[in-house]
Amino acid sequence: MPSDRLLSVLTCPHCPAGFEHIRGALRCANRHTFDIARHGYVSLLTGHRRAPSADSADMVRCRASFLGAGHYDPLARTLAELAGELAAPDATVLDAGAGTGHYLAAVLDALPRALGLGLDSSVPALRAAARAHARAAAAGWDVWQPWPVRTGCAGLVLNVFAPRNGPEFARVLTPDGALLVVTPTARHLRELHGPVGLLAVDPRKEERLRRALETHFRVESTEPLEYTMRLTAEDITGLAGMSPTARHLPAAQLRARAERLRTPVPVTASFAVSVHRPLRTGQ
């Protein structure tokens, strides 16, 4: 864990106590102990709390390669710009479903004294997230469950292509904090749906987002972001491999379909970036 301030954000998943750092582990006052992995993250998942699904090592490898090539850099820049407007320079930033920590790192670069905590259930993703930024830490957790995080500790919560736990988003934010959500639109990657077999965006996704958050948040703004990427067969294979499509089609089949395309292929990246504020009593 990179700092005592971040350590104070976490709470024991077995009891409400905080942690102290003792000989390569986190231990609470009731002596519940969680080892810090040699890669730098701590997993707080135990027993029945284990997440039912998580990104595989291959999916994480594909994601790191695709993001490292810069294809989603406009999205990372948009998040960084919004974070600079929404959060104090020394805020605590929580990333729910952080993956490799790519977007959390971009946001921390925009907030010079902020500290970040990424929550994810994938061990390969946590290994990457733990070293994504000098001011970030990573903890293994299923974000659908109540979080092992103190109430009102975060100035900003990120939720980028990840599960939306509205009650926990609201609980961990300060009263003047903000939730920053990214969802793909129906136009996202549309050129690859037929030729490659990428799964299309659920047409009810926006409705589900609204239902997940409306009890606890008001929408402050929604900003569209759309641009064209030019992707090689290797890019397309990686993009498919990091997406839910990889759970339905074998890697060899995805690769063969990508290699049949005349590349580079113009592909639409299309997102909705929305800012949400916690509802106050009476709103």
DOMI-675311 format. One record per residue: residue in one letter; x, y, z of N, C-alpha, C in turn. Coordinates in steps of 0.2 Angstrom, whole numbers, padded with zeros to 4 digits, always signed. Atoms other than C-alpha are relative to their C-alpha. Layout:
<sites>
AXYZXYZXYZ;...
</sites>
This chain:
<sites>
M+0004-0006+0000+0000+0000+0000+0004+0006+0000;P-0005-0006+0001+0008+0017-0005+0000+0005+0006;S+0000-0005-0005+0003+0027+0010-0005-0001+0006;D+0004+0001-0005-0005+0028+0027-0007+0003-0001;R+0007-0003+0001-0019+0039+0021-0004-0005-0004;L+0004+0005+0004-0025+0026+0008-0001-0006+0005;L+0001+0005-0005-0023+0013+0022-0006+0001+0004;S+0005-0002-0004-0035+0022+0032-0007+0000-0003;V+0006+0001+0004-0048+0021+0018-0003-0007+0001;L+0003+0007+0000-0050+0002+0019-0002-0002+0007;T+0003+0003-0007-0060-0007+0033+0000-0007-0001;C+0001+0007+0001-0060-0025+0037-0006-0003-0002;P+0007+0003+0002-0073-0035+0028-0003-0004+0005;H+0003+0005-0005-0076-0046+0043-0003+0005+0006;C+0002-0004-0006-0079-0031+0056+0001+0007-0003;P-0001-0007+0002-0079-0012+0055+0006+0003+0001;A-0006-0003-0002-0062-0010+0061+0005+0002-0006;G-0005-0002+0005-0048-0001+0052+0006-0005+0000;F-0006+0005+0000-0031-0009+0047+0006+0004+0002;E-0007-0002-0001-0013-0007+0052+0004-0005-0005;H-0005+0004+0004+0002-0013+0041+0005-0003+0004;I-0004+0004-0005+0011-0027+0050+0004-0005-0004;R-0004+0005+0004+0025-0037+0041-0003-0003-0006;G+0002+0002+0006+0019-0038+0024-0008-0002+0000;A+0007+0002-0001+0000-0039+0029-0004+0006+0003;L+0005-0004-0003-0015-0029+0034-0003-0003+0006;R+0003+0004-0005-0022-0033+0051-0004+0005+0004;C+0005-0005-0004-0037-0025+0060+0001-0001+0008;A-0001+0001-0008-0039-0023+0079-0003-0006+0002;N+0003+0006-0002-0049-0039+0079+0005-0006-0002;R-0006+0005+0002-0033-0048+0072-0002-0004-0007;H+0001+0003+0007-0041-0052+0055+0006+0002-0004;T-0006-0001+0004-0026-0053+0043+0000-0001-0007;F+0000+0001+0007-0024-0051+0025+0007+0002-0003;D-0007+0000+0003-0007-0054+0016+0000+0005-0006;I-0001-0004+0006-0001-0041+0004+0004-0004-0005;A-0003+0004+0005+0004-0050-0012+0007+0003-0002;R-0007-0003+0002+0022-0048-0019-0001+0005-0005;H+0001-0004+0005+0014-0039-0033-0002+0007+0002;G+0002-0007-0003+0008-0025-0021-0007+0001+0001;Y+0007-0001-0002-0011-0028-0020-0001-0004+0006;V+0003+0004-0005-0021-0035-0006-0007-0002-0001;S+0006+0003+0001-0035-0047-0008-0004+0000+0006;L+0004+0001-0005-0049-0045+0004-0006-0005-0001;L+0005+0005+0001-0060-0058-0004+0001-0006+0004;T-0001+0006-0004-0063-0073+0007-0006-0004+0000;G+0006+0004+0000-0074-0088+0007-0005+0001-0005;H+0005-0001+0004-0091-0085+0001+0000+0007-0004;R-0001-0007+0003-0086-0067-0004+0003+0000-0007;R-0003+0000+0006-0077-0073-0019-0004+0002-0006;A+0004-0002+0005-0083-0065-0035-0001-0006-0005;P+0001+0005+0004-0092-0076-0047+0003+0000-0007;S-0003-0001+0006-0083-0070-0062+0005+0005+0000;A-0005-0005+0000-0067-0060-0066+0004-0001-0006;D-0004+0001+0007-0056-0056-0081+0006-0005+0001;S-0005+0005+0000-0044-0070-0085+0007+0004-0002;A-0007-0003+0002-0025-0067-0088+0000+0002-0007;D+0000-0002+0007-0028-0067-0106-0004+0006-0002;M+0004-0006+0001-0041-0054-0106+0003+0006+0003;V-0004-0006-0002-0030-0043-0095+0006+0002-0004;R-0005-0001+0004-0016-0045-0106-0002+0003-0007;C+0002-0004+0006-0026-0040-0121-0002+0007+0001;R+0002-0007-0002-0033-0025-0112+0006+0004+0001;A-0006-0004-0001-0016-0019-0107+0003+0002-0007;S-0003-0001+0007-0010-0021-0125-0004+0005-0004;F+0005-0005+0004-0025-0012-0133+0001+0007+0003;L+0000-0006-0003-0025+0002-0120+0007+0003-0001;G-0007-0003+0001-0006+0004-0121+0002+0003-0007;A-0001-0003+0007-0007+0007-0140-0004+0006-0001;G+0003-0007+0000-0017+0023-0136-0007+0000-0003;H+0006+0000+0003-0034+0018-0144-0005+0004+0004;Y+0005-0003-0005-0044+0024-0129+0003+0006+0003;D-0003-0006-0003-0033+0039-0125-0004+0006+0000;P+0005-0006-0001-0046+0052-0129-0005-0001+0006;L+0004+0001-0006-0057+0044-0116+0004+0001+0006;A-0004-0001-0006-0043+0044-0103+0001+0007+0001;R-0001-0007-0001-0040+0062-0107-0007+0004+0002;T+0007-0003-0002-0059+0066-0105-0001-0001+0007;L+0001+0001-0007-0059+0058-0088+0004+0004+0004;A-0004-0004-0004-0044+0067-0082-0002+0007+0000;E+0003-0007+0000-0051+0084-0088-0006+0001+0005;L+0006-0001-0004-0067+0081-0079+0002-0001+0007;A-0003+0001-0007-0058+0074-0063+0003+0007+0002;G-0003-0007-0002-0049+0091-0063-0005+0005+0002;E+0005-0005-0001-0065+0100-0063-0004-0002+0006;L+0004+0003-0004-0074+0089-0051+0003-0001+0007;A-0003+0002-0006-0062+0084-0037+0006+0005+0002;A-0006-0004-0002-0049+0093-0026+0006-0003-0002;P-0006+0003+0002-0031+0091-0030+0002-0006+0005;D-0002+0005-0005-0029+0080-0014-0005-0005+0002;A+0006+0004-0001-0045+0070-0016+0002-0007+0001;T-0001+0008+0001-0046+0051-0013-0005-0002-0005;V+0004+0002+0006-0052+0043-0029-0001-0008+0001;L+0001+0007+0000-0060+0026-0029-0002-0002-0007;D+0002+0002+0007-0061+0016-0045-0003-0007+0001;A+0004+0007-0001-0075+0002-0045+0001-0004-0006;G-0001+0004+0005-0070-0011-0056+0006+0003-0004;A-0005-0004+0003-0053-0004-0060+0004-0003-0005;G-0004+0003+0005-0046-0017-0071+0008+0001+0001;T-0007-0001+0000-0028-0013-0075+0002+0007+0003;G-0001-0006-0003-0029+0004-0067+0002+0006-0005;H-0002-0005+0006-0027+0013-0084-0003+0007+0001;Y+0003-0006+0000-0040+0026-0081+0001+0004+0007;L-0001-0002-0007-0037+0028-0062+0007+0004-0001;A-0006-0004+0001-0019+0033-0067+0000+0006-0004;A+0001-0007+0004-0025+0046-0080-0003+0005+0005;V+0004-0005-0005-0036+0054-0066+0005+0002+0005;L-0005-0002-0005-0022+0054-0053+0005+0005-0003;D-0005-0005+0004-0010+0063-0066-0003+0007+0000;A+0003-0007+0000-0023+0077-0066-0001+0003+0007;L+0001-0002-0007-0025+0078-0047+0007-0001+0003;P-0007+0001-0002-0007+0081-0041+0001-0003+0007;R-0002+0003-0007-0009+0076-0023-0006-0005+0002;A+0006+0005-0001-0024+0064-0025+0003-0007+0001;L-0001+0007-0001-0023+0046-0019-0005-0005-0003;G+0005+0004+0003-0032+0032-0028+0000-0007+0003;L+0001+0007-0002-0039+0015-0023-0004-0004-0006;G+0004+0004+0005-0044+0002-0037-0003-0006+0003;L+0003+0006-0002-0056-0012-0033-0002-0004-0006;D+0001+0005+0006-0057-0027-0044+0000-0007+0003;S+0000+0007-0003-0060-0046-0042+0005-0004-0004;S-0005+0003+0004-0047-0051-0055+0007+0000+0002;V-0007+0000-0002-0030-0056-0049+0005+0003-0005;P-0005-0003+0005-0021-0053-0065-0001+0008-0001;A+0001-0007+0000-0029-0036-0066+0002+0004+0006;L-0002-0003-0006-0025-0032-0048+0008+0001+0000;R-0008+0000+0001-0006-0036-0052+0002+0006-0004;A-0001-0006+0005-0007-0022-0066-0002+0006+0004;A+0002-0006-0003-0017-0010-0056+0004+0002+0006;A-0005-0001-0005-0005-0011-0041+0006+0004-0002;R-0006-0003+0002+0009-0004-0051-0002+0006-0006;A+0002-0005+0006-0002+0008-0063+0002+0007+0002;H-0002-0007-0002+0003+0024-0053+0003+0000+0007;A-0004+0000-0007+0014+0028-0038-0005+0002+0006;R+0005-0002-0005-0001+0036-0029-0006-0004+0000;A+0006+0005+0001-0013+0021-0032+0002-0006+0004;A-0001+0007-0003-0016+0005-0022-0006-0004-0003;A+0005+0004+0002-0026-0010-0027-0003-0005+0005;A+0003+0004-0005-0038-0021-0017-0005-0005-0004;G+0005+0005+0003-0047-0037-0022-0006+0000+0003;W+0006+0000-0003-0065-0036-0020-0006-0001-0005;D+0006+0001+0005-0082-0040-0028-0004+0006+0001;V+0003-0006-0001-0089-0023-0031-0008+0000+0000;W+0007+0001-0001-0107-0030-0031-0002+0000+0008;Q+0001+0001-0007-0105-0033-0012+0002+0007+0004;P-0002-0006-0004-0104-0019+0002+0008+0000+0000;W-0008-0001+0001-0086-0012+0000+0003+0000+0007;P-0004-0001-0006-0073-0013+0014+0004+0007+0000;V-0002-0007+0000-0071+0006+0013-0004+0004+0004;R+0003-0004-0005-0075+0019+0025-0005+0005-0003;T+0005-0005+0002-0091+0030+0023+0003+0007-0001;G-0001-0007+0002-0089+0047+0015+0008+0001+0000;C-0007-0001+0000-0070+0045+0012+0002+0002-0007;A-0002-0001+0007-0070+0048-0007-0003+0007-0003;G+0002-0006+0004-0071+0064-0017-0002-0001-0007;L+0002+0002+0007-0073+0055-0033+0000-0007-0001;V+0000+0007+0001-0078+0038-0038-0001-0001-0008;L+0000+0002+0007-0074+0031-0056-0004-0007-0001;N+0003+0006+0001-0085+0018-0064+0000+0000-0008;V-0001+0000+0007-0079+0014-0082-0001-0007-0002;F+0002+0007+0003-0087-0001-0091+0000-0005+0006;A+0000+0005-0006-0090-0009-0074-0006+0000+0004;P+0007+0001-0004-0104-0015-0062-0001+0006+0004;R+0002-0006-0004-0114-0001-0054-0003-0002+0006;N+0003+0002-0006-0117-0003-0036-0002+0007+0003;G+0002-0007-0002-0127+0013-0033+0000+0002+0008;P-0001-0002-0007-0129+0012-0014+0007+0001+0003;E-0006+0000-0003-0111+0009-0011+0004+0006-0003;F-0003-0006+0003-0106+0023-0023-0002+0006+0004;A+0003-0006-0004-0117+0035-0013+0003+0000+0007;R-0002+0001-0007-0111+0028+0004+0007+0003+0001;V-0007-0002-0001-0092+0031+0001+0002+0007-0002;L-0002-0007+0002-0093+0048-0007-0002+0005+0005;T+0001-0006-0004-0092+0064+0002-0007+0003-0002;P+0006-0003+0002-0108+0075+0002+0000+0004-0007;D-0001-0004+0006-0101+0086-0012+0005-0004-0005;G-0004+0003+0005-0092+0072-0021-0004-0002-0006;A+0003+0001+0006-0095+0066-0038+0001-0008-0003;L+0000+0007+0004-0098+0049-0048+0001+0001-0007;L-0002-0001+0007-0090+0048-0065-0001-0006-0003;V+0002+0006+0003-0098+0035-0076+0002+0000-0007;V-0001+0000+0007-0093+0029-0093-0004-0007-0003;T+0003+0005+0003-0104+0018-0104+0001+0000-0007;P+0000-0001+0007-0103+0013-0122-0007+0001-0003;T+0007-0002+0003-0117+0019-0134-0001-0006-0005;A+0002+0005+0005-0126+0008-0147+0005+0000-0006;R-0005+0000+0006-0113+0014-0160+0007-0002+0001;H-0007+0002-0002-0098+0008-0151+0002-0006-0003;L-0003+0006+0004-0088-0004-0162-0005-0003-0004;R+0006+0003+0004-0103-0006-0173+0003-0004-0007;E-0003+0003+0006-0091-0010-0188+0002-0007+0001;L-0003+0007-0002-0085-0026-0179-0005-0005+0002;H+0005+0004-0003-0102-0033-0173-0001-0006-0005;G+0001+0005+0004-0105-0043-0189+0006-0004-0002;P-0006+0003+0002-0088-0047-0196+0004-0004+0005;V-0004+0003-0005-0080-0052-0180-0004-0004+0005;G+0005+0004-0005-0095-0057-0169+0001+0004+0006;L+0000-0003-0006-0092-0044-0156-0007+0001+0003;L+0007-0001-0003-0107-0043-0144-0002+0007+0000;A+0003-0006+0000-0118-0028-0147-0001+0003+0007;V+0002-0003-0006-0122-0015-0133-0007-0002+0001;D+0007+0001-0002-0138-0020-0124-0004+0007-0001;P+0004-0006+0001-0151-0007-0130-0003+0003+0006;R+0003-0002-0007-0157-0006-0112+0005+0002+0005;K-0006-0002-0005-0140-0001-0105-0002+0006+0004;E+0001-0006-0003-0145+0017-0102-0005+0000+0005;E+0005+0001-0005-0161+0012-0094+0002-0004+0007;R-0002+0003-0006-0152+0000-0082+0005+0004+0004;L-0004-0004-0004-0139+0013-0078-0005+0005+0004;R+0004-0004-0004-0153+0025-0073-0003-0003+0006;R+0003+0004-0005-0162+0012-0063+0005-0001+0006;A-0005+0001-0005-0146+0008-0054+0002+0006+0005;L-0003-0006-0003-0142+0026-0049-0006+0005+0003;E+0004-0006-0001-0158+0036-0048-0003+0000+0007;T+0002-0001-0007-0162+0032-0030+0005+0004+0004;H-0005-0003-0004-0146+0039-0024+0004+0006-0003;F-0003-0005+0003-0140+0051-0037-0004+0004-0005;R+0003-0004+0006-0145+0065-0049+0005+0001-0005;V-0005-0001+0006-0137+0067-0066+0001+0007-0001;E-0002-0007+0001-0127+0083-0067+0001+0002-0007;S-0002-0001+0007-0121+0081-0085+0001-0007-0003;T-0002+0005+0004-0119+0069-0099+0003+0002-0006;E-0005-0002+0005-0105+0071-0112+0001-0005-0005;P-0002+0005+0005-0104+0061-0128+0007+0001-0002;L-0007+0000+0002-0087+0056-0134+0000-0005-0006;E+0000+0005+0006-0086+0048-0152+0006+0002-0004;Y-0005-0001+0004-0071+0046-0163+0001-0006-0004;T-0002+0006+0004-0064+0034-0176+0007-0002+0001;M-0006+0003-0001-0050+0022-0173+0002-0004-0006;R-0002+0004+0006-0040+0014-0187+0004-0006+0003;L-0002+0006-0003-0037-0004-0181+0003-0005-0005;T-0003+0006+0003-0025-0018-0187-0004-0006+0002;A+0003+0006-0002-0030-0036-0186+0002-0002+0007;E-0002+0001-0006-0019-0037-0171-0004+0004+0005;D+0004-0004-0004-0028-0023-0163-0007-0003+0001;I+0007+0003+0000-0045-0031-0167+0000-0006+0004;T+0000+0006-0004-0040-0047-0160+0001+0001+0008;G-0001-0002-0007-0034-0039-0144-0007+0003+0003;L+0006-0003-0002-0050-0028-0143-0006-0006+0002;A+0005+0005-0001-0061-0044-0145+0002-0004+0007;G-0003+0004-0006-0050-0053-0132-0001+0003+0007;M+0001-0004-0007-0053-0040-0118-0007+0001+0001;S+0007-0002+0000-0071-0039-0121-0004-0007+0002;P+0004+0006-0002-0086-0051-0115+0000-0005-0006;T+0000+0004+0006-0085-0058-0133+0005-0006+0001;A-0005+0005-0001-0070-0068-0127-0002-0006+0004;R+0003+0005-0004-0081-0078-0115-0004-0005-0005;H+0005+0004+0004-0091-0084-0130+0003-0003-0006;L-0003+0002+0006-0079-0086-0145+0007-0002+0002;P-0007+0002-0001-0062-0096-0145+0005+0006-0003;A-0005-0005+0002-0047-0085-0147+0002-0001-0007;A-0002+0002+0007-0042-0094-0163-0005+0002-0005;Q+0006-0002+0005-0059-0090-0171+0000+0007+0000;L+0000-0007+0000-0058-0072-0166+0006+0003-0004;R-0006-0002+0004-0040-0071-0173-0001-0001-0008;A+0001+0002+0007-0045-0079-0189-0005+0005-0004;R+0005-0005+0003-0060-0067-0192+0003+0007-0001;A-0004-0006+0000-0049-0052-0188+0004+0000-0006;E-0005+0001+0006-0036-0058-0201-0003+0000-0007;R+0003+0000+0007-0049-0059-0215-0002+0007-0002;L+0002-0006+0002-0053-0041-0214+0006+0004-0003;R-0004-0004+0003-0045-0028-0225+0002+0006+0005;T-0002-0005-0006-0035-0017-0212+0005+0005-0003;P+0003-0001-0007-0033-0005-0205-0008+0002-0001;V+0007+0000+0001-0052-0005-0202-0002+0007+0004;P+0002-0006-0004-0060+0012-0197-0006-0003+0005;V+0005+0002-0005-0070+0008-0181-0002+0005+0005;T+0003-0005-0004-0081+0019-0171+0001-0001+0008;A+0000+0000-0007-0077+0022-0153-0005+0005+0003;S+0006-0004-0001-0093+0029-0145-0002-0001+0008;F+0002+0000-0007-0096+0033-0126-0004+0005+0002;A+0003-0005-0004-0107+0042-0114+0004+0001+0006;V-0003-0001-0006-0098+0050-0100-0004+0005+0004;S+0005-0004-0004-0109+0056-0086+0002+0001+0007;V-0002-0002-0006-0107+0065-0070-0006+0000+0005;H+0005+0001-0005-0118+0061-0055+0002+0002+0007;R-0001-0002-0007-0120+0069-0038-0005-0003+0005;P+0005+0003-0005-0127+0061-0022-0006+0004+0001;L+0006-0004-0002-0145+0066-0018+0001+0002+0008;R+0000-0002-0007-0146+0076-0002-0007-0002+0003;T+0007+0001-0003-0161+0072+0010-0005+0005-0002;G+0005-0004+0002-0177+0079+0003+0000+0001-0007;Q+0000-0001+0007-0171+0079-0015-0004-0005-0004;
</sites>
